[in-house]
Each structure stands twice: as C-alpha cells, then as structure tokens.
C-alpha cells in the first residue's frame, strides 16, 4: 500500500509540474500573441489534444490489461501491444489527415494542409507514448512514468515559449507542439527497454485489445471534446464572434486547468488502483469525489472574486463577467468528477458504462454550443449540463452489480 501511495505521489507531483508548465506556457502565449493569432493557436492546440485525448483511451486499456508475468509464464503481451501500436498509429495518421482536408482550409488561415500533416504525425507518435505509458502503469513503474510526463511537458513549454516570443509563424508553433512526443518516448525507451521487454502479458489478445481499446478511445474522445477540444468546437460554432470566443477560451484554459488536468492525468493510475482494490471501490470513490467537490467550491469562489483581474494581468479586457467565470470554474469540478468515475467503471471492465457516460456528456456539450447565444452564455450551459448528466450516467452504471463476464481473449 505504501508503494502504491508513493506511486500516486510520484505521478501527482509530475502531473502538477507538467500542469504548471503548461499553465505558464498558455499564459505566455496569451500575452505574446494577438487575439486573432491566439485564437488560431488555440484551435490547433485544441485539435491536437482532442486527438491525443481520444488516443489516451489506448493508454487506459493497456494499463487495465497489462499483467506482470510470473517466472515461466507466457510473455506475449509486449509483442501484442507493439503490433497494436503500429496499426493504431497508421490508422490515426490516415484518418486525421483525411478528415483535416475537409475542415482545416475553412478554419486555419495559414498553411492548413501542412499543419494537418504535422498534427497527424504528432497523433501517430502519441499512440506509442500511450502504449508504453500503459505498459509502465501495468508494471507500476511510477518514477519512470513521472519522468516521461515531466520531460514531455518541459520540452513543449520551452519550444513553444521560444517560438511565441520570437514571433514565429503558426507552422513553427505546431512543430513545437508535436516534437516532444517522439522525443519523450525515445528518451524513456532508452531507460526502460531492457527492464520492460518480456516482463508483461495482456489479459486479452490482439482482437480483444483492439475491441476494448476502440471503446475506450470513443469514451476518451468524448472526454477530449469536453476538455482539450472545447476551444476548437467553440471557435467553429462562433465564427462571427472571435473576440468573445477568445475570451471564453482564455478563461477555460487559465481557470479550469488546475482542477481538470491533474485528475485527467491520473486516470490510468486510477484504473489500476480501482482494479487492484475492487473490494473498497465505493468507499475510495466517495472520498475522492468529496475532495473534488471541496476544491471546486473554493476555486469557484476565488474565480468569482478575482477572475476578471486575472485576465487584466495578461493585458486583456475580455467581455466576460465574474459570475460567468465562476460557473465555468464550477463546471470543471463536474468534469474532474467524471475523470474519477470513468476509471472506476473501466476498472470493473464496464467499457459500455465508461463510454456511455462520456459520450452523453459530450453530445450535450456540443448541442449547447450550437445554441444561438453569445459564446460565454452557451459555454456556461454546455460546461455545466453536459458533465453533470455524464456524471449521473456513470454513477448509474456503477450502482449496478459488477460484471462477472471475463475479459475477451
């Protein structure tokens, strides 16, 4: 138990460091770019992490399925994971580039096709990050995971901050976004290669991994729509109000991150924890959700009190009120709670419950953003209603008896 607590501490510290770097980076970019340039940057960032967030479902499923081998046991897990990662990376690249041909020219003003290809390459490289991270979670290699999380965020913060302050074009900023993925996995693989090979097996075969991962990817895509993909969707649904949309994006980026990002980054750890402590899942879930509720209440009050002033610190006079900022922050608590109940359903091998809760929430968010309201008002509705209904959906599935069906082989 102490080792597991230490593991949580290592991952949490790395997540806080990575989140702090990303938070600082977004503040630097907001100050360095014009409103229109910031909106373009935010849309590309949002698209990249919408795809990365979806592909994080691969990490969660590999984490759940990875089992440490005993001496003399079959050792096929690594080869299955590697073959699946190669196939998934190719599919991710092709699907993203083909889709980008349709939406990018209408959304991205400069070099849209080049940017789509770069983001697609970043998405493909992230598949290998997800596969290796999932294996490391299954092996309980917490320190290595903490290193991987930190180096990825650190490289990205340095690259993008340097590009933004130097006045680099959007294409260079995109290179700075995606390059840390292959660099971080290369650095991590050099450290763990000899100690990971042959150490794991999966509780599913290739087909079972593909089927389960496809469902977790759908659920994770819905997660990403509500978190990383929100600026992209808001920008698409508010084409005639760029300044108002930029205001909401800035508030969502700067104020929701401290609540959502740490819990989001801990999902694979929570899957493994809930799986290994199934007997007290309900009690653990209640404690964590209560903690999220308390932090959310405090953060919402602070947002109402000093939210507008924080925006002024960055030289921005955005048309958004204190109560709208507070409600956006409050909505982050429901999203963070979803990031806890999701792993709980997945740990019980309830892929349907995991996917349904997130998809219902994401559909409600998209539906609300299509309302004929100003960006701030419809964003508040979207970010409050969607996560709350999704949370209730997850809790409904968790209230059922645990599934006794074995995993697909």
Secondary structure, 3 states (H helix, E strand, C coil): CHHHHHHHHHHHHHHHHHHHHHHHHHHHHHHHCCHHHHHHHHHHHHHHHHHHHHHHHHHHHHHHHEEECCCCCCCCHHHHHHHHHHHHHHHHHHHHHHHHHHHHHHHCCCCHHHHHHHHHHHHHHHHHHHHHHHHHHHCCCHHHHHHHHHHHHHHHHHHHHHHHHCCCCHHHHHHHHHHHHHHHHHHHHHHHHHHHCCCEEECCCHHHHHHHHHHHHHHHHHHHHHCCCHHHHHHHHCCCCHHHHHHHHHHHHHHHHHHHHHHHHCHHHHHHHHHHCHHHHHHHHHHHHHHHHHHHHHHHHHHHHHHHHHHHHCCCCCCCCHHHHHHHHHHHHHHHHHHHHHHHHHHCCCHHHHHHHHHHHHHHHHHHHCCCCCHHHHHHHHHHHHHHHHHHHHHHHHHCCCCCCCCCC
